[in-house]
Amino acid sequence: MPQLSSARYGKDNIRVYKVNRDEQSGTQTVVEMTICVLLEGDIDLSYTEANNSGIVSTDTVKNTVYILAKQHSVTPPEHFGATVGTHFLETYDHIHSAHVKVVTHRWTRMVVDGKPHPHSFLRDGSETRNAEITVNRGKGINIRSAIAGLLVLKSTGSAFHGFIQDDYTTLCETYDRILSTEVDCGWSWNSFGGISNVESAVPQFDEAWEAARKITLDTFATDSSASVQNTMYKMCEQILAAVPLVGAVDYSLPNKHYFEIDLSWHKGLKNTGKDAEVYAPQSGPNGLIQCTVKR
């Protein structure tokens, strides 16, 4: 006989924008987020018996996020997500777990005439700061912070050789290549006992994000990369050393390939090897390299 083995539901793509106005200085600060909230608990009858008596409507979930955004600080996203998740468990006894994902979009303050503008911003890239929070009744709060969509490229300083060569291999070894990727980097915090423990760690969330981003960029730029695998491992090691409350770091790095174009057919024009200057960016297929490093 069929049995419902798992179920969760909620509201996705909740768009939230919040502005903070400092009346004394005249400076305004803005935050824009996209939020997903999924709930688990005693909700089986909605699926199996068409009985919705245990369902908090997804519209209510959306409204709750807006109200909590008005009542609480939305930064750092780890704390706001934990606040949202905790609310649903404290408000509804039959909800056992709340899964909250907060994606924070970039709005960087403009500089006009050499001075930060008090209320004008620009979006200088598709990079986002993410936080995934799970609040479990009686089991605490688990948080994974992340950087996503950070596009980077170095025009030299990367190699890839010594790999398996067999009847299926056409890739040539290279000792100097373009390296480009879109960074997805996450770090999982040691479990928090409750919302008060998350509140105590608030300063560390921003510090960890800044450290992880700097380590990622600095290592990418300066490492004489023997492989994406080795470079990402070095990044993980450094983040673990920099953030004591983090128990694991993970990376997912897709290769953004740039292929040399052989132009020798046109009057012997040299554009390969040491003479390569013009490349063809590729959309796919591409390598995808992933790892998780724990303490």
Order of alpha helices (4+ residues) and beta strands (2+ residues): beta-beta-alpha-alpha-alpha-beta-beta-beta-beta-beta-beta-alpha-alpha-alpha-beta-beta-beta-beta
